[in-house]
């Protein structure tokens, strides 16, 4: 069973399609990275899944049931745009109001549980307006986790966070899936951070899903390259282009693609008078995969 199955989903505003015949499959237990440029339809899709918008056409199933089913709706938590908290109320009081709104029993126990998940047990009495951006994002996630949902939908939760804030957020999201069995759908522009935690990806462009791929599949397909530095970068590049089909100068390195033996490259350069000061073997990451995919779509 999949946590989310979407088929032929469309939503238009003033005659323009924000989501256009979209298909999406999110496996149970996944951290699904939802990727696309601004205006590509990510937030609209998430709002449709949450029931905040009504689709023009298409089907949305959550855990095998129609997304409007009352039994399945209570299994969904979401943080879209912001937490919607009262600034002059404490973290605890904001969570309590949401717990009452949801009709939860054992509210104190449930609030302590979600505060522990988001690493804010000691911050319960702080007023919301005094919290940092990272804390506010975590409070929003805590509110979405009230009631122990099986699916969590997050819209850009790591944007604007500093390095430490992003690290804490990564740890929280991994815990949510691995310790609590929750499936996470997360949109983000920060692909380097998303790559560290996502198990699956969906790439959307102009309202259409253009690629769905697991992290394992992407890793197996990723193009291998050798990065190196020499004193004479242009001379080394011209020399390597005689031997390799794809040599590029990027980020202060020469990249030689589809090479399995870096030693052979070093040996070749040394024999031709170039001393290699730095060399490493790597694979194309999520950001480069995404950029290349977008370029191919523009050229098609």
Buried (B, 14 or more C-beta within 10 A) or exposed (E): EBBBBBEEBBBBEEEEBBBBBBBBBBBBBBBBBBBBEEEBBBBBBBBBBBEEBEBBEBEBBBBEBEBEBEEBBBBBBBBBEEBEBEEEBBBBBBBBBBBEEBEBEEBEEBBBBBBEBBBBEEBBEBBBEEBEEBBBBBBBBBBBBBBBBBBBBBBBBBBEBEEEBBBBBBEBBBBBBEEBEBBBBBBBBBBEBBBEBBBBBBBBBBBBBBBBBBBEEBBEEBBEBBBBBBEEBEBBBEBBEEBBEEBEEEEEBBBBBEBEEBEEBBEBBEEEEBEBEEBEBEBBBBBBBBEEBBEEBEEE
